[in-house]
Amino acid sequence: MADKKGLINWSQFLENSGTHHNYKDQLIAQLEKDLGITFSSLKGSVIFSESHALVQKKAENQTLGELLYRIDLGEGKAQNCMQAESPIECLTKAILQREAQKVFFRIQYSSP
């Protein structure tokens, strides 16, 4: 199911990532390391909801900046999300995209 822009959603992306280069496993490992959590399930919807809950908690505890720094989310992207209708959802999506990008680039540019 695509979102309003015709893009694949997080759950579909994760489920369709397949086992090419163990991408899905590496992505989940990267997320757990950078977010500092262990997911209760490896389903895309669970990963999204638990990541969303973490971002919400960090925002409430005023430690969101530390998380965004560790993730290396660009300041412009974070500021755009703060102007969004649902900032926490926007930040969660941005974090998941950034983590996926880091894993993709690591695989893309690593030696075989």
C-alpha positions as CSV (number, residue, x, y, z in Angstrom):
1,M,0.0,0.0,0.0
2,A,1.4,3.3,-1.0
3,D,1.1,6.6,0.9
4,K,-0.5,9.8,-0.4
5,K,2.6,10.5,-2.5
6,G,2.6,7.1,-4.1
7,L,5.7,6.0,-2.1
8,I,6.0,2.7,-0.3
9,N,5.3,2.8,3.4
10,W,7.7,1.7,6.1
11,S,6.2,-1.7,6.7
12,Q,6.2,-2.5,3.0
13,F,9.8,-1.3,2.7
14,L,11.0,-3.4,5.5
15,E,9.1,-6.5,4.4
16,N,10.2,-6.1,0.8
17,S,13.8,-5.4,1.6
18,G,14.4,-9.2,1.3
19,T,17.7,-10.8,2.3
20,H,19.9,-9.2,-0.3
21,H,23.1,-8.5,1.6
22,N,21.2,-9.2,4.8
23,Y,19.9,-5.7,4.4
24,K,16.9,-6.2,6.7
25,D,19.0,-7.7,9.5
26,Q,21.6,-5.0,9.2
27,L,18.9,-2.3,9.2
28,I,17.3,-3.7,12.4
29,A,20.7,-4.0,14.1
30,Q,21.5,-0.4,13.2
31,L,18.1,0.8,14.5
32,E,18.5,-1.1,17.7
33,K,22.0,0.2,18.2
34,D,21.3,3.8,17.5
35,L,17.9,4.0,19.2
36,G,19.1,2.0,22.2
37,I,16.1,-0.4,22.2
38,T,15.3,-4.0,21.3
39,F,12.1,-4.4,19.2
40,S,9.5,-6.8,20.5
41,S,8.8,-8.0,17.0
42,L,10.6,-7.5,13.6
43,K,7.4,-6.6,11.8
44,G,7.5,-3.2,10.1
45,S,4.4,-1.9,11.9
46,V,5.9,-2.9,15.3
47,I,9.3,-1.3,14.5
48,F,7.5,1.9,13.5
49,S,5.2,2.1,16.5
50,E,8.0,1.3,19.0
51,S,10.3,3.9,17.3
52,H,7.4,6.4,17.4
53,A,6.9,5.8,21.1
54,L,10.7,6.3,21.7
55,V,10.7,9.6,19.8
56,Q,7.7,10.7,21.8
57,K,9.3,9.8,25.1
58,K,12.6,11.6,24.1
59,A,10.6,14.7,23.1
60,E,8.8,14.7,26.5
61,N,12.1,14.2,28.4
62,Q,13.7,16.9,26.3
63,T,16.4,14.5,25.1
64,L,15.3,14.4,21.5
65,G,18.3,16.5,20.4
66,E,20.7,13.9,21.7
67,L,18.9,11.2,19.7
68,L,18.8,13.3,16.5
69,Y,22.5,14.0,16.9
70,R,23.3,10.3,17.3
71,I,21.2,9.4,14.3
72,D,22.9,12.2,12.3
73,L,19.6,13.6,11.1
74,G,20.1,16.9,9.3
75,E,19.0,20.1,11.1
76,G,16.9,21.2,8.2
77,K,15.0,17.9,8.1
78,A,14.4,18.1,11.8
79,Q,13.2,21.7,11.6
80,N,10.8,20.8,8.7
81,C,9.4,18.1,10.8
82,M,8.8,20.5,13.7
83,Q,6.5,22.5,11.3
84,A,4.6,19.4,10.2
85,E,1.1,18.5,11.3
86,S,2.4,15.6,13.3
87,P,6.0,16.4,14.3
88,I,6.7,13.1,16.1
89,E,5.4,11.0,13.2
90,C,7.5,13.1,10.8
91,L,10.6,12.7,12.9
92,T,10.0,9.0,13.3
93,K,9.8,8.6,9.5
94,A,12.9,10.8,9.0
95,I,14.9,8.7,11.5
96,L,13.9,5.4,9.9
97,Q,14.8,6.8,6.5
98,R,18.1,8.1,7.7
99,E,19.0,4.7,9.3
100,A,18.0,2.9,6.1
101,Q,20.2,5.3,4.1
102,K,23.2,4.6,6.4
103,V,22.8,0.9,6.0
104,F,22.3,1.2,2.2
105,F,25.5,3.3,1.8
106,R,27.5,1.0,4.0
107,I,26.5,-2.0,1.8
108,Q,26.9,0.0,-1.4
109,Y,30.4,1.1,-0.7
110,S,31.8,-1.8,1.2
111,S,34.2,-4.1,-0.4
112,P,32.8,-7.5,-1.5
